[in-house]
Every structure is written in C-alpha cells, then in structure tokens.
Amino acid sequence: MKTLKHSVMTLAIAGLMASSFAAAASGNSPKTISVIQISSQSAFELAKEAVQQCEQKGYQVTATVVDVTGNVIAQLRADNAGRHTLESSRQKAFTAASMKQPTAKLMKMIADKPFLQPLKDMDDNLLLLAGGLPLTANNTVIGAIGVGGAPGGHLDVQCAESAIAKVL
C-alpha cells in the first residue's frame, strides 16, 4: 500500500450497546470511538486512476470515493461522461461502504433471492448495480469506490479494480 495514508476521525457514540451497560453502570463507558478511513490524497488518486483506466478502454465515466460513512471525499467525471454518472457512481460507492460488500454481489444476491428485493428501497442512497467496491486495509473497510458510465457494470468494476491495484 504505497500511497495509502489513514486519517482518523472521532465520532460521538449515539447510544450504548447491550454489552456496554455494565461499563455504563460503573461510569466507565466510552464516549468516543476512533475510525480509520482512506485519506483524501489517496481518494483523489484512486478516482483519477479509475477514470483513466476507463478512458484507456474508450469509456467516459465518473469515479467517486467515499469515506467509511459514505460521505464523498473525491469525485471525478471524465469529459463527455453523462451527468447521471455523478449520482450513480456516488450511490454505488455509498452502497459498497454501507453494506461492506461489492455492489455486484449484492445485485446478484437480490436477483437470486427475490424476497430480499425490499433491501434496494431501504435507503435512497443505495444503488444495487455493479460498479461499487469497498476499500480495505488490514481487513477493515476504510471507504469505497464507485464507478459509473461504462457500457456495463462489469466494466465499471474492472476500472475500479485496476485503479485499486495501482494506487493502493
């Protein structure tokens, strides 16, 4: 991971989990947690590389990189990429970060198990189309990338995977 740098963000805990009740009773409950996520520099490099990988194949796409909570860190749209690719790549990245799985896997799971179809409607930010991949370091999700605009989600995935291999 030659250029991967982590930034640490501290988040307030919204509530106590069941396992924390004993600590809370003794007054020792944690008030914050630390989260490791992709740095903005690495996010920008990754988005740029994904767009370049697709451009080399003749595809005009948008690549979006989000942090572990699904907030956009970097987004780059190629010349002539459709306006819709801004939102589709963001939603793919959000979905991969939120579900901690590749969006193609989620898409297949819902196709194979129709009773899971309501998952696609549980949040307006979710998009269950191929092209979103979680980003990991030391088996921990540190963000996600979404690519949209190639003539097929499998091609979006190829561009994202090539970018990850080169940058991270």
C-alpha positions in Angstrom: 0.0 0.0 0.0 2.4 2.6 -1.3 0.3 5.7 -1.1 -2.4 4.7 1.4 -2.5 7.1 4.3 -5.1 6.9 7.0 -6.9 9.7 8.7 -8.6 9.2 12.0 -12.0 10.6 12.7 -13.6 10.6 16.1 -17.3 10.1 16.3 -19.6 10.5 19.2 -21.5 7.4 20.2 -25.2 7.8 19.8 -26.2 5.2 22.2 -24.9 2.4 24.4 -24.9 -1.2 23.1 -26.1 -4.0 25.3 -22.5 -5.1 26.1 -21.7 -1.6 27.4 -24.4 -1.5 30.1 -22.1 -2.9 32.8 -19.5 -0.3 32.0 -22.1 2.4 31.9 -23.3 1.5 35.3 -19.8 1.8 36.7 -19.2 5.2 34.9 -16.5 3.8 32.6 -18.4 3.8 29.3 -16.5 5.1 26.3 -17.7 8.5 25.0 -16.0 8.3 21.6 -14.6 5.8 19.1 -11.8 6.1 16.5 -12.3 5.2 12.9 -9.6 4.5 10.3 -10.5 5.7 6.8 -8.9 6.5 3.4 -7.1 9.8 3.2 -8.3 12.5 0.8 -5.0 12.3 -1.1 -5.4 8.6 -1.7 -9.1 9.1 -2.6 -8.3 11.7 -5.3 -5.5 9.4 -6.7 -7.9 6.5 -6.8 -10.7 8.5 -8.5 -8.3 9.8 -11.1 -6.8 6.4 -11.8 -10.3 4.8 -12.2 -11.3 7.4 -14.7 -8.0 7.0 -16.6 -8.4 3.2 -16.7 -11.8 3.5 -18.2 -10.7 6.2 -20.7 -7.9 3.9 -22.0 -10.7 1.5 -22.9 -12.8 4.2 -24.5 -15.3 4.7 -21.7 -16.3 8.0 -20.2 -17.1 7.5 -16.6 -17.3 9.2 -13.2 -15.5 7.7 -10.2 -16.4 8.6 -6.7 -14.6 7.7 -3.5 -16.4 7.9 -0.1 -15.3 7.5 3.5 -16.5 4.7 5.8 -19.7 6.5 6.4 -20.5 7.0 2.7 -19.6 10.7 2.5 -17.9 11.8 -0.7 -14.2 12.5 -0.4 -13.3 12.6 -4.1 -15.3 12.6 -7.4 -14.0 13.0 -10.9 -16.1 13.0 -14.1 -14.4 12.3 -17.4 -15.0 14.7 -20.3 -18.3 13.7 -22.1 -19.4 11.4 -19.2 -23.1 11.6 -18.7 -24.4 13.8 -15.9 -26.2 10.8 -14.4 -22.8 9.1 -13.8 -22.1 11.6 -11.0 -25.0 10.2 -8.9 -24.8 6.6 -10.0 -21.1 6.4 -9.0 -21.8 8.1 -5.7 -24.6 5.7 -4.9 -22.5 2.7 -5.8 -19.7 3.9 -3.6 -22.2 4.6 -0.7 -23.8 1.2 -1.1 -20.4 -0.6 -1.1 -19.3 1.3 2.1 -22.6 0.9 3.9 -23.0 -2.8 3.1 -19.3 -3.5 3.2 -19.6 -5.6 0.0 -19.2 -5.2 -3.7 -22.4 -4.0 -5.3 -22.3 -6.7 -8.0 -22.5 -9.3 -5.2 -25.5 -7.5 -3.6 -27.2 -7.2 -7.1 -26.8 -10.9 -7.7 -28.0 -11.8 -4.2 -31.2 -9.9 -4.7 -31.7 -11.4 -8.2 -31.2 -14.9 -6.7 -33.4 -14.2 -3.6 -36.4 -12.1 -4.6 -37.6 -11.9 -1.0 -34.6 -9.6 -0.4 -35.9 -7.0 -3.0 -37.0 -4.6 -0.3 -33.3 -4.0 0.6 -33.0 -1.9 -2.6 -35.6 0.5 -1.2 -34.5 0.9 2.4 -32.3 4.0 1.7 -32.5 6.4 -1.2 -28.7 6.4 -1.4 -28.4 2.7 -2.2 -27.9 1.5 -5.8 -27.6 -2.2 -6.3 -25.8 -2.2 -9.6 -22.3 -3.5 -10.3 -19.5 -0.9 -10.0 -19.1 -0.3 -6.3 -16.3 -1.8 -4.3 -15.4 -1.5 -0.6 -11.8 -0.4 0.1 -10.0 -2.3 2.9 -6.8 -2.1 4.9 -5.9 -4.8 7.4 -9.3 -6.4 6.9 -11.1 -3.2 7.8 -13.3 -1.2 5.4 -11.7 2.3 5.1 -14.0 3.6 2.4 -15.4 2.6 -1.0 -15.2 3.5 -4.7 -18.0 3.6 -7.2 -17.6 3.9 -11.0 -20.5 4.6 -13.4 -20.7 5.2 -17.1 -19.0 2.2 -18.8 -21.3 0.1 -21.1 -21.9 -2.4 -18.3 -21.3 -2.7 -14.6 -18.7 -5.4 -15.0 -16.6 -2.9 -17.0 -17.1 -0.3 -14.2 -15.8 -2.9 -11.8 -12.8 -3.6 -14.0 -11.8 0.0 -14.0 -12.2 0.3 -10.2 -10.2 -2.9 -9.6 -7.4 -1.7 -11.8 -7.3 1.6 -10.0 -7.2 -0.1 -6.6 -4.4 -2.4 -7.7 -2.3 0.5 -9.0 -3.0 3.1 -6.2 -3.5 1.0 -3.1 
